[in-house]
Amino acid sequence: MLAYLNQLHNDYEDMINLPLLNKEYDKPLEEYVYDAFKGFEILPNIKIIGYDWEPEEDKYDANDHIIRRNANKNKIIKNISETRCGVFYLDVEVSGLDKNGLLKVHYLKKPLVIPIADDDGYLMIKGKKCYLIYQMVDKMLYPSFGAVTIKSLMPICTKTSKDEYEDTDGNVYTIPTYTIQIFKTAINVLLIYSNLTITKTLNFMEVERFIRIEHKGEEYPQSNNIIRFDCGKKSDIIVAVKKDVFDKEIYVRSIVGCLIELFRDTGIPYSKIDDWEEWMIIVGGKNTVRRGIYQHIFFNRLLDEVTRKEIKIDDYDKQDIYHLLRWIIGNYQTLWASII
């Protein structure tokens, strides 16, 4: 009976996606490798120019790619089992200053060994037949510990919490705030934008028409349509927001909450909210601007090249980590409702 099961009529046979099963929609392995290296372009002195892929076995010689790590340079352990590989040549441009302060540019051609797939999609590695399987998921997002997480090389985990804030008139409001998980540390999401400084951040987040940063020592026009929040005894900053927009738009409320928390935690004075170097020192945490710059380079790498291509949102919203985080915050409630 088992021998004849495959001959039974199946009413759903026409609905089987054979090209998907046969991996006809998958990109070649070398393209994924190239996209992974493109992530290094987040460093300003590295540019990935292109690549050459030679999928011919006769171009690959194992002796050219053996790394000798033992003390005896003549003693090399070789695997005589069959391995079908080609050579992937990556072209890289590296620039930097020499000891005399002059700009130097070097071009590198780095060879990498990549397995060759046969007509059926199988790889032969050290005598073992392997099959390349890409992760197949139905959604780009998943819930984790009360957060919205985007699948990426390093998961982009954005979490929300609701806290009560009292305005200068004594009214209490419940405001959502957002943090992003960096390893095991949750940081204020607006700290990612600190390299823009506050004024440019408000412009980038498209809330500059509704939110204003004020100094405690100055007098401002009073209005029933303006709500003001004191950022703490150690801060000389007040966050003012238009009441009608604050009551209606949860996105604007969340930005207000994140600003209050940011000014409370950092203690930055009003006079330096647009001081780029001051923010680099705060982000770096070691009283050095350079460390803050390195931290922002890490922030930029949160969104890798492969994720940027695969994530199914508008290209404008996935240009970089800054656009992506703004999109997540602006659509957080919808995203969370769609994945729970």
C-alpha positions in Angstrom: 0.0 0.0 0.0 2.8 2.4 0.9 4.2 2.0 -2.6 1.1 3.3 -4.2 0.3 6.3 -1.9 2.0 8.7 -4.3 -0.4 7.7 -7.1 -3.6 8.7 -5.1 -5.4 11.8 -6.5 -4.8 15.0 -4.5 -7.3 17.8 -4.8 -4.8 20.3 -3.6 -2.0 19.3 -5.9 -2.3 22.5 -8.0 -1.9 24.6 -4.8 1.5 23.3 -4.0 4.2 26.0 -4.4 6.8 23.8 -6.1 9.2 26.8 -7.0 9.3 27.6 -3.2 10.1 24.0 -2.3 12.8 23.9 -5.0 14.3 27.1 -3.7 13.8 28.9 -7.0 13.1 32.2 -5.2 16.2 32.1 -3.1 19.2 34.3 -4.0 22.6 32.6 -4.6 24.7 32.1 -1.5 27.4 34.5 -2.8 24.9 37.4 -2.8 24.1 36.9 0.9 27.8 36.8 1.6 28.3 40.1 -0.3 25.4 41.7 1.6 26.9 40.6 4.9 30.1 42.4 4.1 28.3 45.5 2.9 27.5 46.0 6.6 31.1 47.1 7.2 30.4 50.3 5.1 29.0 51.7 8.3 32.6 52.6 9.0 33.4 55.8 6.9 36.9 54.5 5.9 35.7 51.2 4.4 33.9 50.8 1.1 32.9 47.4 -0.5 33.4 47.9 -4.2 32.1 44.6 -5.5 33.0 40.9 -5.9 34.0 38.2 -8.4 32.6 34.7 -8.0 34.4 31.8 -9.7 32.3 28.7 -9.2 34.8 26.4 -10.9 36.4 23.6 -8.8 39.6 23.8 -10.8 40.1 27.4 -9.6 40.1 26.2 -6.0 43.2 24.7 -4.4 43.0 23.9 -0.7 46.7 24.5 -0.3 46.1 28.2 -1.0 43.7 28.6 1.8 45.3 26.6 4.7 46.2 28.7 7.7 49.2 27.4 9.6 48.7 27.9 13.3 51.0 25.2 14.7 54.7 25.7 15.6 55.8 23.3 12.9 55.2 25.1 9.6 55.7 22.0 7.6 53.1 20.0 9.4 49.8 20.5 7.8 46.7 18.5 8.4 44.7 18.0 5.2 41.3 16.6 4.7 41.2 14.2 1.8 37.4 13.9 1.6 35.7 15.5 -1.3 34.8 19.2 -1.0 33.3 21.2 -3.9 34.2 24.9 -3.5 34.8 28.0 -5.5 36.6 31.2 -4.7 34.8 34.4 -3.9 36.9 37.5 -4.4 35.8 40.6 -2.4 37.0 44.0 -3.6 37.5 46.5 -0.7 38.6 50.1 -0.6 40.2 51.1 2.8 41.3 54.7 3.5 42.9 56.4 6.4 45.6 58.9 7.5 49.2 57.8 7.7 51.7 59.0 10.4 52.2 62.3 8.5 48.5 63.0 8.4 48.1 62.3 4.7 45.2 60.4 3.3 46.1 57.0 1.9 43.8 54.7 0.0 44.4 50.9 -0.3 42.6 48.5 -2.5 42.3 44.9 -1.3 41.1 41.7 -3.0 40.2 39.2 -0.4 39.6 35.6 -1.5 37.0 33.5 0.4 36.1 29.9 -0.1 32.4 29.2 -0.7 30.8 25.9 -1.4 29.4 25.3 -4.8 25.8 24.0 -5.1 24.9 21.4 -7.7 21.9 21.4 -9.9 19.7 20.0 -7.0 20.9 22.6 -4.5 23.2 20.3 -2.6 26.7 21.2 -1.2 29.5 18.7 -0.8 31.7 19.6 2.2 34.3 17.1 3.5 32.5 14.2 1.9 29.1 15.2 3.5 26.2 16.1 1.4 24.6 19.3 2.8 21.5 21.3 1.9 21.4 25.0 2.4 18.2 26.1 4.2 17.2 29.7 4.7 15.0 30.6 7.7 11.4 30.9 6.6 9.2 33.1 8.7 5.7 34.4 8.2 6.3 37.7 9.9 9.2 40.0 10.3 8.2 40.9 13.9 7.6 38.9 17.0 6.6 39.7 20.6 9.1 39.2 23.4 8.7 40.4 27.0 6.3 43.1 26.2 8.3 44.4 23.3 8.2 44.5 19.5 11.3 42.9 18.1 12.5 42.9 14.5 14.4 39.9 13.2 17.9 41.2 12.4 21.6 40.2 12.7 21.2 41.7 16.2 17.5 41.8 17.2 16.1 45.3 17.3 14.0 45.1 20.5 11.8 48.1 21.3 9.9 48.0 24.6 7.3 50.3 26.0 6.2 51.2 29.5 3.6 53.5 30.9 4.4 55.9 33.7 2.6 58.9 35.4 3.9 62.4 34.9 2.7 65.6 36.6 2.6 68.9 34.7 3.5 72.2 36.3 -0.2 72.8 37.1 -0.4 69.6 39.1 -2.3 67.5 36.6 -1.2 63.9 36.2 -1.0 62.1 32.9 -0.2 58.5 31.9 2.4 58.6 29.2 4.1 55.7 27.3 7.8 55.8 26.8 10.1 53.6 24.7 13.4 51.9 25.2 15.6 49.9 23.0 17.4 46.8 24.3 21.2 46.9 23.7 22.4 43.5 24.8 21.0 43.4 28.4 20.7 47.2 28.9 17.5 49.2 28.0 18.3 52.7 26.9 16.0 55.6 26.1 15.2 55.4 22.4 15.9 59.1 21.9 19.5 58.5 23.0 20.0 56.8 19.6 19.3 60.2 18.0 21.7 62.1 20.3 24.2 62.7 17.4 21.5 64.9 15.9 21.1 66.9 19.1 17.7 67.9 20.4 16.4 70.5 17.9 17.3 68.3 14.9 15.9 65.3 16.6 12.5 67.0 17.1 12.6 67.9 13.4 13.5 64.4 12.4 10.7 62.9 14.5 8.3 65.4 12.9 7.1 66.9 16.2 8.8 70.3 16.2 5.4 72.0 15.6 3.9 70.5 18.8 6.8 70.2 21.3 9.1 72.9 22.5 12.0 72.8 25.0 12.0 75.7 27.5 14.4 77.0 30.1 13.1 77.3 33.7 14.6 80.7 34.2 12.7 82.3 31.3 9.2 83.6 30.9 7.0 82.2 28.1 3.5 83.1 26.9 0.9 81.3 28.9 -1.9 79.5 27.1 -4.6 77.0 28.0 -3.5 74.9 25.1 0.1 74.4 26.4 1.0 71.7 28.9 4.4 72.0 30.6 6.4 69.2 32.3 9.2 69.9 34.7 12.2 67.5 34.1 13.3 67.3 37.7 15.0 69.3 40.4 18.4 68.7 38.9 17.3 69.8 35.5 16.7 73.4 34.2 14.6 72.2 31.4 10.8 72.2 30.8 9.1 70.2 28.0 6.1 72.1 26.6 3.5 70.6 24.3 0.3 71.6 22.6 -2.6 70.1 24.7 -4.9 69.3 21.8 -2.3 67.3 19.9 -1.0 65.8 23.2 -4.4 64.4 24.1 -5.1 63.1 20.6 -1.8 61.6 19.3 -0.2 58.8 21.3 3.0 59.3 19.2 3.4 62.9 20.4 2.7 61.8 24.0 5.4 59.1 23.8 8.0 61.6 22.5 7.2 63.9 25.4 7.7 61.1 27.9 11.0 60.1 26.3 12.2 63.6 26.4 11.4 64.0 30.1 13.2 60.8 30.9 16.1 61.7 28.7 16.6 65.1 30.5 16.1 63.6 33.9 18.6 60.7 33.3 21.4 62.7 31.6 21.1 65.9 33.5 22.2 67.9 30.5 21.7 71.7 31.0 19.4 73.7 28.7 22.4 75.6 27.2 23.9 72.4 25.8 20.9 70.5 24.4 22.3 71.2 20.9 25.9 70.7 21.8 27.1 67.7 19.8 30.2 67.1 21.8 28.3 67.1 25.0 26.0 64.4 23.7 28.9 62.3 22.5 30.4 62.4 26.0 27.1 61.4 27.6 26.7 58.5 25.1 30.3 57.4 25.5 30.1 57.4 29.2 33.9 57.8 29.6 34.2 61.6 29.2 35.6 61.2 25.7 34.0 62.3 22.4 35.7 59.4 20.5 34.0 56.8 22.6 30.6 58.4 21.9 31.3 58.3 18.1 32.2 54.6 18.4 28.9 54.0 20.2 27.0 55.6 17.4 28.8 53.5 14.9 27.5 50.5 16.8 24.0 52.0 16.8 24.1 52.3 13.0 25.0 48.6 12.7 21.8 47.5 14.4 20.1 47.4 11.0 22.2 45.2 8.8 22.1 45.1 5.0 20.3 41.8 4.7 17.5 42.8 7.0 17.2 46.1 5.2 16.6 44.3 2.0 14.3 41.6 3.4 12.1 43.7 5.7 8.7 44.3 4.0 8.2 48.0 4.6 8.6 51.1 2.5 12.2 51.9 1.4 12.0 55.3 3.0 11.4 53.8 6.5 14.3 51.4 6.3 17.1 53.7 5.1 18.9 53.4 8.5 18.3 52.6 12.1 17.0 56.2 12.7 14.2 55.9 10.1 13.3 52.4 11.2 13.0 53.3 14.9 10.8 56.3 14.1 8.6 54.0 12.0 8.4 51.5 14.9 7.4 54.1 17.5 4.9 55.7 15.1 3.2 52.3 14.5 3.9 50.6 17.7 0.3 50.0 18.8 -0.6 48.6 15.4 2.5 46.4 15.3 1.9 45.0 18.7 -1.7 44.2 17.9 -0.8 42.4 14.8 1.7 40.0 16.5 0.0 39.1 19.7 
